[in-house]
Amino acid sequence: MSFYQRLKSIWKDESAQGSLELILILIALVSVALIFKDRIKEFVSGNLDKLGGGLQQFNVEK
């Protein structure tokens, strides 16, 4: 097998392509989460505060 044929077979080999795509997607998600972590914290805490306030107003009558 010549060098060109070997290089061509390596280029066409897709045996680990799914794993690589999954790893790249995870890296992208973690990067976005780290970039916007302050905004994410504000959003989550604001929604939890609204939920907590709504639960305090909720009374169950027997």
Secondary structure, DSSP 4 states (H G I P E B T S, - for coil): --HHHHHHHHHH--TTHHHHHHHHHHHHHHHHHHHTHHHHHHHHHHHHHHHHHHHHH-----
